[in-house]
Amino acid sequence: MAKKKTILAVVADECGESFEYPGLLMAGMNGSEVRAPLDSELIALPEGSRLFSVPGTPAMGFDERSGKLVTVDELPRSWGGGAAQAVSAFIAPAYMRTLLPAADYGRKEITLPLWAYTAVGWCVEEERFYVAAVKVDANQQWEPDHFDDRKLDPLVRQVLKDNPENRLLEQLSRCALDYHCFAAKNLFFKRWEAPLPSSPVCNSRCLGCISLQEAPECCPSSQDRLTFVPTPEELCEIAIPHLTQAENAIVSFGQGCEGDPILQADTIAESVRRMRLATSRGTINFNSNASIPDAVDQLADAGIDSIRVSLNSCQEPLYNAYYRPQGYQFSDVVESVHRAKKKGLFTMLNYLVFPGVTDRQSEIDALVQLVESAGVDLVQMRNLNIDPSLYLDALGASEQGIGMRQMLEQVKARVPGLQYGYFNRTRDNFFPEGFETHWPLD
Protein backbone atom coordinates (compact mmCIF):
# COMPACT_ATOMS: atom_id res chain seq x y z
CA MET A 1 0.00 0.00 0.00
CA ALA A 2 1.46 3.34 -1.07
CA LYS A 3 2.43 5.69 1.72
CA LYS A 4 0.30 8.82 1.91
CA LYS A 5 2.17 11.95 0.83
CA THR A 6 2.83 14.73 3.33
CA ILE A 7 1.86 18.03 1.70
CA LEU A 8 2.90 21.03 3.75
CA ALA A 9 1.46 24.53 3.57
CA VAL A 10 3.51 27.10 1.66
CA VAL A 11 3.85 30.66 2.91
CA ALA A 12 5.69 33.78 1.79
CA ASP A 13 7.52 36.50 3.67
CA GLU A 14 7.01 40.23 3.14
CA CYS A 15 9.38 40.17 0.15
CA GLY A 16 7.43 37.38 -1.54
CA GLU A 17 9.96 34.60 -0.96
CA SER A 18 8.08 31.30 -0.62
CA PHE A 19 8.90 28.28 1.55
CA GLU A 20 7.20 25.32 3.18
CA TYR A 21 5.96 25.65 6.76
CA PRO A 22 7.01 22.61 8.87
CA GLY A 23 4.23 21.12 10.96
CA LEU A 24 1.50 22.86 8.98
CA LEU A 25 -0.37 20.79 6.40
CA MET A 26 -1.73 22.26 3.20
CA ALA A 27 -5.27 23.59 3.15
CA GLY A 28 -7.38 24.80 0.26
CA MET A 29 -10.66 26.61 -0.17
CA ASN A 30 -13.71 25.46 -2.09
CA GLY A 31 -15.45 28.79 -2.30
CA SER A 32 -15.48 30.05 1.27
CA GLU A 33 -15.04 26.57 2.81
CA VAL A 34 -11.54 25.79 4.12
CA ARG A 35 -10.67 22.11 3.97
CA ALA A 36 -7.88 19.61 3.40
CA PRO A 37 -7.36 18.66 -0.26
CA LEU A 38 -8.24 15.16 -1.40
CA ASP A 39 -5.47 13.13 -3.04
CA SER A 40 -7.46 13.17 -6.28
CA GLU A 41 -7.45 16.97 -6.26
CA LEU A 42 -3.65 17.33 -6.23
CA ILE A 43 -0.96 16.96 -8.89
CA ALA A 44 2.70 17.88 -9.15
CA LEU A 45 3.15 21.50 -10.24
CA PRO A 46 3.02 21.46 -14.07
CA GLU A 47 5.87 22.97 -16.05
CA GLY A 48 5.18 26.54 -17.07
CA SER A 49 3.25 27.32 -13.87
CA ARG A 50 4.24 30.21 -11.61
CA LEU A 51 4.10 30.91 -7.89
CA PHE A 52 3.35 34.30 -6.38
CA SER A 53 2.41 35.69 -3.00
CA VAL A 54 -1.11 36.93 -2.24
CA PRO A 55 -0.51 40.38 -0.73
CA GLY A 56 -2.06 41.18 2.60
CA THR A 57 -3.65 37.76 3.06
CA PRO A 58 -2.38 35.56 5.93
CA ALA A 59 -1.92 31.91 4.98
CA MET A 60 -3.91 29.04 6.48
CA GLY A 61 -3.11 25.39 7.12
CA PHE A 62 -3.86 22.48 9.42
CA ASP A 63 -1.68 21.75 12.43
CA GLU A 64 -0.07 18.37 11.74
CA ARG A 65 -0.56 17.13 15.29
CA SER A 66 -3.91 18.53 16.37
CA GLY A 67 -5.59 18.85 12.98
CA LYS A 68 -6.82 22.31 13.92
CA LEU A 69 -7.00 25.07 11.32
CA VAL A 70 -4.25 27.65 11.87
CA THR A 71 -3.91 31.14 10.44
CA VAL A 72 -0.29 32.24 10.03
CA ASP A 73 -0.15 35.99 10.61
CA GLU A 74 3.56 36.29 11.27
CA LEU A 75 6.65 34.21 10.70
CA PRO A 76 8.59 32.86 13.70
CA ARG A 77 11.42 35.04 14.94
CA SER A 78 13.87 32.28 14.06
CA TRP A 79 12.84 32.79 10.43
CA GLY A 80 13.28 36.53 10.58
CA GLY A 81 9.80 37.45 11.73
CA GLY A 82 7.56 39.80 9.77
CA ALA A 83 4.16 39.33 8.22
CA ALA A 84 3.31 36.04 6.52
CA GLN A 85 1.42 35.93 3.24
CA ALA A 86 -0.44 33.21 1.43
CA VAL A 87 1.05 31.76 -1.75
CA SER A 88 -0.81 30.97 -4.95
CA ALA A 89 0.02 29.13 -8.14
CA PHE A 90 -0.93 30.36 -11.59
CA ILE A 91 -1.08 27.03 -13.33
CA ALA A 92 -0.10 26.33 -16.91
CA PRO A 93 -2.75 26.07 -19.64
CA ALA A 94 -4.56 22.72 -20.02
CA TYR A 95 -5.07 22.40 -16.25
CA MET A 96 -8.21 23.25 -14.28
CA ARG A 97 -7.76 24.25 -10.64
CA THR A 98 -9.70 22.38 -7.99
CA LEU A 99 -9.15 24.58 -4.92
CA LEU A 100 -8.34 28.19 -4.10
CA PRO A 101 -5.43 29.10 -1.79
CA ALA A 102 -6.50 28.93 1.86
CA ALA A 103 -6.10 32.47 3.16
CA ASP A 104 -7.83 35.08 5.28
CA TYR A 105 -9.09 37.16 2.36
CA GLY A 106 -11.01 39.41 4.74
CA ARG A 107 -7.70 40.86 5.91
CA LYS A 108 -6.50 42.13 2.54
CA GLU A 109 -6.87 45.83 1.80
CA ILE A 110 -6.71 45.73 -1.99
CA THR A 111 -8.57 44.06 -4.83
CA LEU A 112 -6.27 41.36 -6.11
CA PRO A 113 -5.03 41.40 -9.73
CA LEU A 114 -6.81 39.35 -12.38
CA TRP A 115 -5.17 35.94 -11.91
CA ALA A 116 -6.53 32.44 -11.39
CA TYR A 117 -5.59 31.81 -7.74
CA THR A 118 -4.76 28.14 -7.11
CA ALA A 119 -3.88 26.31 -3.89
CA VAL A 120 -0.26 25.11 -3.66
CA GLY A 121 1.70 22.96 -1.18
CA TRP A 122 5.07 21.26 -0.76
CA CYS A 123 5.41 17.47 -0.99
CA VAL A 124 7.96 16.38 1.61
CA GLU A 125 8.64 12.94 0.12
CA GLU A 126 9.17 14.16 -3.44
CA GLU A 127 10.66 17.58 -2.58
CA ARG A 128 8.55 19.48 -5.06
CA PHE A 129 5.46 21.66 -5.21
CA TYR A 130 1.98 20.22 -5.61
CA VAL A 131 -1.09 22.16 -6.75
CA ALA A 132 -4.84 21.66 -6.58
CA ALA A 133 -5.53 20.96 -10.24
CA VAL A 134 -6.53 18.37 -12.81
CA LYS A 135 -5.53 18.07 -16.46
CA VAL A 136 -8.39 18.62 -18.90
CA ASP A 137 -6.64 18.85 -22.29
CA ALA A 138 -3.91 16.74 -23.86
CA ASN A 139 -2.89 19.36 -26.46
CA GLN A 140 0.83 20.07 -26.02
CA GLN A 141 1.11 22.92 -28.52
CA TRP A 142 0.60 25.50 -25.76
CA GLU A 143 3.49 24.40 -23.57
CA PRO A 144 5.98 27.25 -22.85
CA ASP A 145 8.90 25.41 -24.49
CA HIS A 146 7.32 26.17 -27.85
CA PHE A 147 7.48 29.94 -27.35
CA ASP A 148 11.05 31.24 -27.53
CA ASP A 149 10.96 35.06 -27.58
CA ARG A 150 14.53 35.16 -28.85
CA LYS A 151 13.25 33.71 -32.13
CA LEU A 152 10.02 35.71 -32.05
CA ASP A 153 11.28 39.29 -32.11
CA PRO A 154 12.95 39.19 -35.56
CA LEU A 155 9.88 37.46 -37.00
CA VAL A 156 7.61 40.22 -35.72
CA ARG A 157 9.89 42.94 -37.11
CA GLN A 158 9.95 41.31 -40.52
CA VAL A 159 6.16 40.90 -40.73
CA LEU A 160 5.62 44.54 -39.74
CA LYS A 161 8.16 45.63 -42.33
CA ASP A 162 6.37 43.62 -45.03
CA ASN A 163 2.90 44.92 -44.03
CA PRO A 164 3.41 48.52 -42.82
CA GLU A 165 -0.24 49.62 -43.36
CA ASN A 166 -2.00 46.86 -41.46
CA ARG A 167 -3.18 48.24 -38.10
CA LEU A 168 -4.19 44.83 -36.85
CA LEU A 169 -0.69 43.45 -37.28
CA GLU A 170 0.62 46.35 -35.22
CA GLN A 171 -1.88 45.45 -32.48
CA LEU A 172 -0.92 41.79 -32.58
CA SER A 173 2.78 42.60 -32.40
CA ARG A 174 2.11 44.27 -29.04
CA CYS A 175 0.05 41.28 -27.93
CA ALA A 176 2.91 38.94 -28.82
CA LEU A 177 5.83 40.93 -27.42
CA ASP A 178 4.32 42.98 -24.57
CA TYR A 179 1.44 40.84 -23.31
CA HIS A 180 3.04 37.48 -24.19
CA CYS A 181 -0.14 36.18 -25.81
CA PHE A 182 0.62 32.67 -27.07
CA ALA A 183 -1.97 32.92 -29.85
CA ALA A 184 -0.43 36.16 -31.14
CA LYS A 185 2.99 34.53 -31.04
CA ASN A 186 1.63 31.66 -33.11
CA LEU A 187 0.71 34.08 -35.86
CA PHE A 188 4.31 35.22 -36.25
CA PHE A 189 5.62 31.66 -35.91
CA LYS A 190 3.16 30.77 -38.73
CA ARG A 191 1.54 27.82 -36.95
CA TRP A 192 -1.48 26.60 -34.99
CA GLU A 193 -4.13 29.00 -33.64
CA ALA A 194 -3.79 32.69 -34.49
CA PRO A 195 -5.98 35.56 -33.21
CA LEU A 196 -8.17 37.99 -35.13
CA PRO A 197 -9.34 40.66 -32.65
CA SER A 198 -12.01 42.78 -34.27
CA SER A 199 -14.15 44.72 -31.81
CA PRO A 200 -13.27 47.73 -29.62
CA VAL A 201 -16.68 47.60 -27.93
CA CYS A 202 -18.64 45.11 -25.85
CA ASN A 203 -22.20 44.66 -24.62
CA SER A 204 -21.07 42.97 -21.39
CA ARG A 205 -19.44 44.69 -18.45
CA CYS A 206 -17.68 41.69 -16.97
CA LEU A 207 -16.59 42.02 -13.38
CA GLY A 208 -13.20 40.55 -14.27
CA CYS A 209 -12.73 41.97 -17.77
CA ILE A 210 -9.05 41.75 -18.72
CA SER A 211 -9.13 44.46 -21.40
CA LEU A 212 -11.27 47.23 -19.89
CA GLN A 213 -12.08 47.99 -16.26
CA GLU A 214 -14.63 50.72 -15.68
CA ALA A 215 -15.80 49.49 -12.28
CA PRO A 216 -13.98 51.05 -9.31
CA GLU A 217 -14.36 47.88 -7.27
CA CYS A 218 -11.95 45.94 -9.47
CA CYS A 219 -8.30 46.34 -10.40
CA PRO A 220 -6.61 47.59 -13.59
CA SER A 221 -7.13 45.51 -16.72
CA SER A 222 -4.17 43.36 -17.71
CA GLN A 223 -3.93 44.66 -21.28
CA ASP A 224 -5.15 47.49 -23.50
CA ARG A 225 -8.20 46.96 -25.67
CA LEU A 226 -8.26 47.27 -29.44
CA THR A 227 -9.25 50.83 -30.43
CA PHE A 228 -10.52 50.31 -33.99
CA VAL A 229 -12.56 47.93 -36.14
CA PRO A 230 -10.27 46.20 -38.66
CA THR A 231 -11.42 46.20 -42.25
CA PRO A 232 -12.12 42.94 -44.09
CA GLU A 233 -8.94 43.61 -46.03
CA GLU A 234 -6.86 43.86 -42.84
CA LEU A 235 -8.41 40.69 -41.43
CA CYS A 236 -7.95 38.70 -44.63
CA GLU A 237 -4.40 39.92 -45.10
CA ILE A 238 -3.59 38.10 -41.86
CA ALA A 239 -6.01 35.19 -41.99
CA ILE A 240 -5.67 33.89 -45.54
CA PRO A 241 -1.90 33.29 -45.45
CA HIS A 242 -2.27 31.62 -42.04
CA LEU A 243 -5.11 29.37 -43.20
CA THR A 244 -3.29 28.37 -46.37
CA GLN A 245 0.22 27.86 -44.95
CA ALA A 246 0.23 27.23 -41.20
CA GLU A 247 0.46 23.83 -39.55
CA ASN A 248 -2.84 22.87 -37.84
CA ALA A 249 -4.19 26.27 -38.86
CA ILE A 250 -6.94 27.98 -36.86
CA VAL A 251 -7.92 31.65 -36.96
CA SER A 252 -10.10 32.85 -34.09
CA PHE A 253 -12.22 35.93 -33.66
CA GLY A 254 -12.77 37.00 -30.05
CA GLN A 255 -9.62 37.67 -28.03
CA GLY A 256 -8.60 39.05 -24.66
CA CYS A 257 -7.52 42.36 -26.18
CA GLU A 258 -10.98 43.30 -27.49
CA GLY A 259 -14.65 43.64 -26.60
CA ASP A 260 -16.99 41.11 -28.18
CA PRO A 261 -16.76 40.35 -31.91
CA ILE A 262 -20.46 39.63 -32.25
CA LEU A 263 -20.97 43.39 -32.41
CA GLN A 264 -18.97 43.39 -35.65
CA ALA A 265 -20.86 40.52 -37.24
CA ASP A 266 -21.31 42.23 -40.62
CA THR A 267 -17.59 42.95 -41.01
CA ILE A 268 -16.60 39.49 -39.80
CA ALA A 269 -19.13 37.70 -42.02
CA GLU A 270 -17.78 39.53 -45.07
CA SER A 271 -14.22 38.66 -44.02
CA VAL A 272 -15.09 34.99 -43.55
CA ARG A 273 -16.74 34.81 -46.98
CA ARG A 274 -13.56 36.19 -48.54
CA MET A 275 -11.41 33.74 -46.59
CA ARG A 276 -13.47 30.80 -47.77
CA LEU A 277 -13.39 32.02 -51.37
CA ALA A 278 -9.58 32.04 -51.09
CA THR A 279 -9.18 28.65 -49.37
CA SER A 280 -11.08 25.79 -47.83
CA ARG A 281 -8.06 24.92 -45.70
CA GLY A 282 -7.87 25.49 -41.94
CA THR A 283 -10.45 26.19 -39.25
CA ILE A 284 -12.29 29.47 -38.63
CA ASN A 285 -13.43 29.80 -35.03
CA PHE A 286 -15.58 32.42 -33.33
CA ASN A 287 -15.21 33.16 -29.59
CA SER A 288 -18.04 35.28 -28.21
CA ASN A 289 -20.61 35.96 -25.53
CA ALA A 290 -23.10 34.92 -28.27
CA SER A 291 -25.54 37.59 -27.20
CA ILE A 292 -27.15 38.07 -30.67
CA PRO A 293 -28.67 34.83 -32.02
CA ASP A 294 -29.29 36.23 -35.52
CA ALA A 295 -25.59 37.11 -35.77
CA VAL A 296 -24.70 33.49 -34.99
CA ASP A 297 -26.86 32.40 -37.95
CA GLN A 298 -25.20 35.03 -40.13
CA LEU A 299 -21.70 33.92 -39.24
CA ALA A 300 -22.51 30.23 -39.67
CA ASP A 301 -23.89 30.96 -43.14
CA ALA A 302 -20.72 32.92 -43.96
CA GLY A 303 -18.54 29.89 -43.26
CA ILE A 304 -17.22 29.71 -39.70
CA ASP A 305 -16.53 26.17 -38.52
CA SER A 306 -16.83 26.40 -34.74
CA ILE A 307 -18.06 28.65 -31.99
CA ARG A 308 -17.00 28.97 -28.37
CA VAL A 309 -19.63 30.61 -26.17
CA SER A 310 -18.33 32.25 -23.01
CA LEU A 311 -20.21 32.07 -19.74
CA ASN A 312 -19.36 31.75 -16.07
CA SER A 313 -22.59 30.02 -15.14
CA CYS A 314 -25.56 28.30 -16.72
CA GLN A 315 -27.85 30.00 -14.21
CA GLU A 316 -29.15 33.44 -15.14
CA PRO A 317 -28.67 35.20 -11.76
CA LEU A 318 -25.04 34.08 -11.49
CA TYR A 319 -24.39 34.90 -15.16
CA ASN A 320 -25.83 38.39 -14.75
CA ALA A 321 -23.83 39.04 -11.59
CA TYR A 322 -20.56 38.52 -13.48
CA TYR A 323 -21.30 39.50 -17.10
CA ARG A 324 -23.62 42.42 -16.29
CA PRO A 325 -25.17 42.31 -19.80
CA GLN A 326 -26.07 45.53 -21.60
CA GLY A 327 -28.97 45.22 -24.03
CA TYR A 328 -29.26 41.44 -24.11
CA GLN A 329 -30.50 38.67 -21.83
CA PHE A 330 -29.17 35.32 -20.73
CA SER A 331 -31.90 33.67 -22.77
CA ASP A 332 -30.26 35.14 -25.91
CA VAL A 333 -27.03 33.31 -25.05
CA VAL A 334 -28.86 30.02 -24.58
CA GLU A 335 -30.71 30.53 -27.86
CA SER A 336 -27.40 31.16 -29.65
CA VAL A 337 -25.96 27.90 -28.34
CA HIS A 338 -28.95 26.01 -29.73
CA ARG A 339 -28.80 27.81 -33.08
CA ALA A 340 -25.07 27.21 -33.47
CA LYS A 341 -25.52 23.47 -33.12
CA LYS A 342 -28.53 23.47 -35.48
CA LYS A 343 -26.36 25.27 -38.05
CA GLY A 344 -23.83 22.46 -37.88
CA LEU A 345 -21.11 24.33 -35.99
CA PHE A 346 -18.81 22.51 -33.61
CA THR A 347 -20.24 24.04 -30.45
CA MET A 348 -18.17 24.67 -27.35
CA LEU A 349 -18.70 26.43 -24.05
CA ASN A 350 -15.90 28.64 -22.75
CA TYR A 351 -16.86 27.81 -19.17
CA LEU A 352 -15.20 30.17 -16.69
CA VAL A 353 -14.91 27.86 -13.73
CA PHE A 354 -14.41 28.68 -10.07
CA PRO A 355 -14.17 26.28 -7.09
CA GLY A 356 -17.18 26.58 -4.84
CA VAL A 357 -19.40 27.98 -7.62
CA THR A 358 -19.06 25.73 -10.66
CA ASP A 359 -19.37 22.62 -8.48
CA ARG A 360 -22.62 23.59 -6.78
CA GLN A 361 -25.23 20.95 -7.51
CA SER A 362 -27.65 23.52 -8.90
CA GLU A 363 -24.95 24.69 -11.33
CA ILE A 364 -24.07 21.14 -12.36
CA ASP A 365 -27.74 20.45 -13.10
CA ALA A 366 -28.02 23.66 -15.14
CA LEU A 367 -24.88 22.81 -17.13
CA VAL A 368 -26.12 19.31 -17.91
CA GLN A 369 -29.49 20.69 -18.99
CA LEU A 370 -27.88 23.15 -21.43
CA VAL A 371 -25.42 20.61 -22.80
CA GLU A 372 -28.12 17.99 -23.38
CA SER A 373 -30.78 20.30 -24.79
CA ALA A 374 -28.45 22.04 -27.24
CA GLY A 375 -26.13 19.13 -28.02
CA VAL A 376 -22.97 20.94 -26.93
CA ASP A 377 -19.88 19.12 -28.19
CA LEU A 378 -17.17 20.28 -25.79
CA VAL A 379 -16.84 22.27 -22.58
CA GLN A 380 -13.58 24.15 -22.11
CA MET A 381 -12.85 24.30 -18.39
CA ARG A 382 -11.13 27.68 -18.21
CA ASN A 383 -10.00 29.05 -14.85
CA LEU A 384 -11.65 32.40 -14.08
CA ASN A 385 -9.13 35.14 -13.36
CA ILE A 386 -10.51 37.21 -10.50
CA ASP A 387 -10.06 38.11 -6.83
CA PRO A 388 -11.81 35.24 -4.99
CA SER A 389 -13.54 37.43 -2.42
CA LEU A 390 -14.75 39.90 -5.08
CA TYR A 391 -16.31 37.08 -7.09
CA LEU A 392 -17.93 35.29 -4.16
CA ASP A 393 -19.34 38.54 -2.80
CA ALA A 394 -20.86 39.34 -6.19
CA LEU A 395 -22.45 35.92 -6.66
CA GLY A 396 -23.36 35.03 -3.09
CA ALA A 397 -22.62 31.80 -1.23
CA SER A 398 -26.02 30.18 -0.95
CA GLU A 399 -24.84 26.62 -1.64
CA GLN A 400 -21.70 24.60 -0.95
CA GLY A 401 -19.89 22.92 -3.82
CA ILE A 402 -19.25 19.19 -4.02
CA GLY A 403 -15.69 19.56 -5.37
CA MET A 404 -14.38 20.39 -8.84
CA ARG A 405 -13.06 16.92 -9.63
CA GLN A 406 -16.35 15.45 -8.47
CA MET A 407 -18.17 17.92 -10.71
CA LEU A 408 -16.23 16.72 -13.75
CA GLU A 409 -16.94 13.11 -12.91
CA GLN A 410 -20.67 13.66 -12.36
CA VAL A 411 -21.19 15.63 -15.59
CA LYS A 412 -19.28 13.02 -17.61
CA ALA A 413 -21.34 10.24 -16.05
CA ARG A 414 -24.57 12.02 -16.95
CA VAL A 415 -23.47 13.05 -20.47
CA PRO A 416 -20.93 10.38 -21.57
CA GLY A 417 -20.44 11.83 -25.06
CA LEU A 418 -19.45 15.27 -23.81
CA GLN A 419 -15.82 16.25 -24.32
CA TYR A 420 -13.70 18.29 -21.92
CA GLY A 421 -10.89 20.55 -23.04
CA TYR A 422 -9.07 23.82 -22.62
CA PHE A 423 -8.18 24.83 -26.22
CA ASN A 424 -9.88 25.31 -29.56
CA ARG A 425 -9.53 22.51 -32.09
CA THR A 426 -8.96 22.02 -35.79
CA ARG A 427 -11.79 20.49 -37.82
CA ASP A 428 -10.01 17.16 -38.17
CA ASN A 429 -9.78 16.92 -34.39
CA PHE A 430 -13.32 17.93 -33.44
CA PHE A 431 -14.14 14.31 -32.67
CA PRO A 432 -10.87 12.41 -32.17
CA GLU A 433 -10.94 8.63 -32.17
CA GLY A 434 -12.19 7.35 -28.83
CA PHE A 435 -13.17 10.82 -27.63
CA GLU A 436 -15.93 9.40 -25.43
CA THR A 437 -13.30 7.82 -23.17
CA HIS A 438 -10.73 10.65 -23.16
CA TRP A 439 -11.39 11.40 -19.51
CA PRO A 440 -9.70 11.37 -17.10
CA LEU A 441 -6.38 12.30 -18.68
CA ASP A 442 -4.22 11.59 -15.65
N, C-alpha and C positions, 0 to 999 in steps of 0.2 A: 504494500500500500504506500503510495507516494506521500512523502512528508509535506504537510501544509506549509506554504510559504509564509514568511514573516514580512509583512509590508508595513514599514514605518511611515509616520507622517513626515512631510517635508515642510520646512519653514524657511523664511528668508529674514536676513537682518535689514537694518535701515538702508543699507546700500544696495539691497537686492540680491546679495549672495545667498544661494540656496544650499541647504544641507539637511540630512535626515536628523530626526529628533529621537534619540535613544529612549526606549521605554514608552513611547507614544505611538500607538498603531494608527494607521491611515483611516480617515473617515471621509465620507463624501456626502453630498446633499442631493436628494431627489426632490426638486422643488425646495420647499422650506424644511423638509424632514432631514435631519442628520442621522446617518446610519453607517454601519460598517459595509464595505463593498462585498458582494458575492464574488467567489472565484471566477464565475462565468462572466463577470462584468469587467474583468481586468485583463490587460495584455501588456507585454513589454512595450516601452515607448517606441513608436515607429520612427524610422529614419525620416528626417525632414521636419520633425516636430520641434517646438521651441518651449522653453520654460521662461516664465516671468513672474515677478512678484505682483500681488494684488494690493495696491497701496491703501494704507489705513484700515486694513481688515485683519484682525488677529486670527491666527490659524486655530483649527480645532482638531482633536484626535482623541482616541480612547486610551486611557491608562492601561498598560499591558497587564498589570497585576489585578487591579480592581475592576476593570472594564468600564469605569465611569468616564463620561465625556468631559474632556478638559479643554479649556480655552487658553491658549498661550498668548498672553499679553506682552510679556517681556522675556528676553533671553536670560539664562542664568549668568551670574557675574563671571563665572569661570569661562564663559564663552564671549565675554566682552560686554554683556549687558545690552541695554537698548531695546527699543520696541521690536516685537516680532510681527512678521507679516505672513499672510497666507501665500502659497505658491500655486500657480495654475500652469497647465500645459495648453498650448495651442497646437492641436494635433494635425498631422499631415492630411492632405486630401485622401479620400477613399475610406476614412474611418469616421464612424458616428460615436460621439461621446455618450456615456451611460450615466455619469454622475457629474455634478458640479463640485468645485472645491468646497470643502467644509470650512466655513469662515463666518465670523460675526459681521455680516454685511451692514447691520444697523450702526456699526461704529464708524464706517467710512464717511468722509465729509465731501466726497466728490462723486459725480457720475462716472463710472468706469468707461474706458474707451471701448469701441465696438470690436470686441474679440469674442471668440467662443471659449468660455472659461470651462476647463476640464480638470477634474480631480486627478492628482498625481501623488505617488508614494515611492518609497525606496525598498526594493527587495533585498533583504539581508543576504540570503543564500546565493543569489545570482549577481549581487553587487551592480545593480542597474535600476533605472527608473521604470516604474509601471504606471499605466494610466487607465482610467475608467473609459474604455472604448471597445468597439467591435468593428471589424472590417465589413464593409458593405459593397465594395466594388473591387474587382480583380484587375481592372485596367491599370497598367504600369506606366503609361505614357506621361502621367502627371508627376512622376517622382522627381525630386529636385536634381538628381544627377543628370537629367536630360536638359537642364537649363543653365548653361555656362555663359555668364554675362561677358566673359572675355571674348567669346566668339560672336556674341550678339551685337555689340556696339558697332563694329564695322559694317555689319549687314544692314542695320538701321540707317546708318549714314548713306550707304549706297542707294537704298530704296528711296530715301528722301531726295537724293540728288537726281535720281531718274524720274521722279514724279513731283516736281517742285510746286505744282498748283493744287495738289490734292489735300484739302484741309483735314480730311479724315485720317490720312496717313500721318499727318503731323500730330493729331490727337493720339493715335495708337502708338506712336513712338514714345510719347510721354508715359502712356500706360505700361509699355514694355520696360522702359529704362528707369522711370521714377517710381511707379507704383508696383513694379515687379509682377504684373499680370501675366500669368503663364499663357493664357490664350493669346494675348497680344504678342508675346514672344514667339509663339508658334507661327504667327503670320510671317514674321521676318525669317524664321528658320524654314519656312515653306513646307509645313507639315501639319497634320492632325487638325484640331479644331481652332479656327481663327474667328475673331470677333468682328461684328459689324454694328457698333453703336449708332443709333439713328435719331434719338429723340431727346431734346433738351428739357422736355416737360413731362409731367406725370399727373395722373389723376388719383394717386394714393399719396398719403402723407405718413409713410411708415415711421413708426417710433424709432426704429434702428436703421434708418436709411443711411447707406454708406457714401452717397454722393451729394446729398443736400440735407442739412439739418436746420430747419426753421424753428423747431421747438426748443425753448430755453431749458427744458428739463433734461435734455440729452447733451451729448458731447459733440465736439466737432466731427464732421464727416471725414472719412479716411481718404477721400480723393475728390478732385474737382469734377463737376458734371460737364458734359458736352454742352457747348453754347450755341450750336447751330444745327440745322437739319441738313444732312448731306444730300446731294442731288443723286438721282439714279446713276448718273455718269460716274460720280465719285465712288458710289457703292460697288458698281460693276467693275470699275478699274481695279479694285482690290479683290472682289469675290471671284471673278471669272478666271484669272490666272491661278488662284488658289484651288478652285474646284477642278480645273483641268490638269494641274501639275502636281499638287501636294499628295503625299502619302496619307491614306485614310482621311481624305479631305472632308471637313465639315466647315460651313460658315454659319454663324449664329447671330441673329438679331437679339437684342436684349442683354445689356451688359451692366456691370456695376458702375460704370462711369456715365450713365445716362438715366433718364426718367423711364417711361415705359413706351416701347416701340409701337404698341397698338394704336397710339395716337397719331402715328405716321403711316397708317395702313395703306393709304393711296400711293405714297412714294415707295413704300416697300414692295407692294404688289407689282408696281411697274418695274422695279428693279429685279424682282424674282422672275418675272416674265422674260426680261432680257437675258438673265442668267441662263434660263432654261432654253432659250433660243440658241444660245452660244454653246451649251454643253448639257448633256444628260448625266455627266459624271458628278460624283460627290453628293453630299447630303446638305440640304438647306434646312436649318432648324430655327424655330422662333420661340424665344423665352419671353414670357409676358405675365402680367396679372390677369390677362384674358377677360378684361372687363367689358368688352364690346363684342357680343356674339356674332353680329353681322360681319365684323372685321375678320373674325376667325374663318368664316365661310369665304370671304374675299381672298384671303391669303392662301387658303387651301386650294381654291380654284386657280390661283396664280402659279402654284407649283411648289409650295413648301412641302417638306417630307415629314417633319415631326414638330411637335409643340411641347413645351414644358411650361406648365401653369404653376405659378408661384402662390403659395398660401402657407400660413403658419398654423392654420387650424381648419378643420372641416365643419366647425360650428360657428354660426354667424356672429354671436356676441364676441367670441374670442378673436375671430378674424377682424371684426370691426375695431376692436380695442387696439390691435397692432397696425393694421393697414390704414385705418381712418380714411375710408374711401370718399372721394369727391365726385359726385355726379353719377355714381353707379352703385349697385347693390350686390351683396354676396350671391344672390340668386343668378345674377348675370354671369358670374364666374362659373358657377355650377352648370349653367346652360352652355357656356362655351366649351367646357370639358366634354359634355355630351355631343355637341356639334362636331368637335374636332374628331372624335372617334367615328361618328357617322360619315364624315368626309374621307375616312380612310387614313388619317394621320396616325403615326405612331405617337401615342398620347402618354405623356409623363406628368407627374406632379413634382414640382420643386418644393418639397415639404420641409419647411424650416422648423426643425425639431428642437425640443427643449425638455430636459429631464424634469419630471414632475408636472408637465402639461401634456405633452404628446402621449404619455403613457397612462393618462386617466382613462378609465373604462368608457366613459361617455365619449371621449375623443376617438378611442379605438373603434367604437361602434359606428361613429359618424364617418370615419375614414373607410371602413369596410363597406358601408352603405354607398358612398360615392364611387368607390372603386368598382363595386359589383354593378351598380346601376348604369354607369357610363362605359364600363369595359376598359378601364385604365390599364395600360400595359406595364408601366414601371413607376415606382415611387423612388425618387432620389431623396435619400435621408441626409439633408444638408444641415449642419449645425448652425443654429441661429446666433449671430454675433450681436450680443447686447449685454448690458449690465444686468446680472440676475435679479437684483432687487427691483430695478426699474421695470423689468418685464413682469415679474410676479405681482407687483403692486398694480400694474395696469390691467392685468387679466383677472386677478383675484385667485384665491386659493381655496375654492369650495370643495375640492375633491383630491384625495391622495392618489398618486400614480402607483402602478403595479411594478414599475421597473422597465427601463428601455429595452433591454434584451428580451424580457418577457413580452413586451409589446410586439417586437418583431416576430417572435415565435407564434403568438396568438393570431396575428394578422395572416401570416403565411399558412397557418393551419386552416383558417377560415376561407382563404382565397389562394389555393395551392398554385394556380397559374400566374400569380402576380410576381413580378420581378422586382428586386431591390437593386439600387445602384447609387452612384454619386456623380457620374459624368454622363454627358450626352453621347449618343452612339451613332455610328455610321449605319446606313441602310442594311448592309449585309450582316450587321451584328444586332439588328433589332431583336431577333429571336434566335440566339445562339443554340446550338445543339445541346439538348439536355437542360434548357434554361429552367424548367420546372423544379429541378433539384439543385440549383446553384446556390443554395443556402442551407446551412451556414457556410461561410468561406473559410473559417478557421478550424 
